[in-house]
Amino acid sequence: MVLQYKLKKEKRWKKYSGKDKLKLSVSKYDFRLLNESKTKILVDKTNYEKVMKRFRQIEFFKRR
């Protein structure tokens, strides 16, 4: 899965490399989750907590 982010006022999505790399707080950004080939959006534009919750759910069921 690929996690992407962008500032709320920007248009271009960037690959997420970690919370410590962000210049501003997480609440200033939009996040989304894509499949590995970037063809399907798993979680559309929303906040960090919702994206990470869904990410953990997918990882949990992948390993069952």
SULLIN-V681400 format. One record per helix or strand of 2 or more residues. SS is the DSSP state (A for helix, B for strand). FROM is the first residue (numbers start at 1). LEN is the number of residues. If there is no record, write none. Layout:
<<SS FROM LEN> <SS FROM LEN>>
This chain:
<<B 2 6> <B 14 2> <A 19 3> <A 26 3> <B 29 6> <B 41 6> <A 48 15>>
